[in-house]
Amino acid sequence: MKNKAYAVLATMACLLFASNAWADKPVDWQMTFQNAATGIMEEITWFEQYTLWFIIPITLFVLLLLVLVVVKFRESKNPVASKTSHHTGIEIAWTLGPVIILLFLAIPSFQLLTAQLTPPQNPDLTVKATGNQWYWSYEYEVGETPLSFDSLLLKDEDRASIGKSDVEAYPRLLAVDNDVVVPVGKTVRLLVTAADVIHAFAMPAFGVKIDAVPGRLNETWFKADREGLYYGQCSELCGKDHAYMPIAIRVVSEDKYATWLAAAATNVGDANKALMASIDAAAKSVDVAENAAQ
């Protein structure tokens, strides 16, 4: 009994302090947003649910009016059509009604846009993302020597060598060879541009979507609230391989990020393998503790 109690406590500790091994990604038959990983995405989710309180009643009301018109004002029921061309009360109602509804929608939407497009003054990390045909290049503005690397779609034949054989965690057409790694709970300033044609950087779980335009530097930001691996894609029709330039951002603890950053300065591939090994080891310790508790 005592051993089981210790095992349960160990499981809880592992869950609290270990990096999450799961990934946020699209799923079959998905009808809602991905789980929010940032405060901005939580606001977007709330706003989407808020607007439904207006959209659904309006849709039902219009449907009711259509049915009423079809039934009550059909030719057999009204052989002589009304010639009414003006009704002051109706005109006031159909003018004021939409204006009031739009005000209730505009105020929270403007507040959300302001939050999305107003980055914090002192970000903890700045990352530049450059869209290419057809992959992403990243540059970390850290220290005297910026860290830069390319991130390409993970090919099936490279999975074993990179250590990403698990298709569930690293799905086809979404997984990349080099993930973007950022610390949890830190503000990341994201500078987005393109080297050739217009691309778009989109990360659904973060509530981030911004165009990558050649010759222009667009800016956005995010602060991930939980660890994990998050997937996005280029969401601009940028050419024949548009569907093959995914985005993968791995959010880890600050200690793991510092270790990865130091190793990535020498070899990004080896740094990624070491990071994945540490995350897998933490996940296995959780599994062991859960099995012991059972």
Salt bridges, closest charged atoms under 4 A:
ASP24 OD2 - ARG226 NH2 2.93
GLU91 OE2 - HIS86 ND1 3.17
ASP156 OD1 - ARG159 NE 3.49
GLU168 OE2 - LYS25 NZ 3.35
ASP179 OD1 - LYS164 NZ 2.95
ASP179 OD2 - ARG250 NH2 3.18
ASP196 OD1 - HIS199 NE2 2.86
GLU219 OE2 - ARG189 NE 2.95
ASP241 OD2 - LYS240 NZ 3.02
GLU254 OE1 - LYS186 NZ 3.76
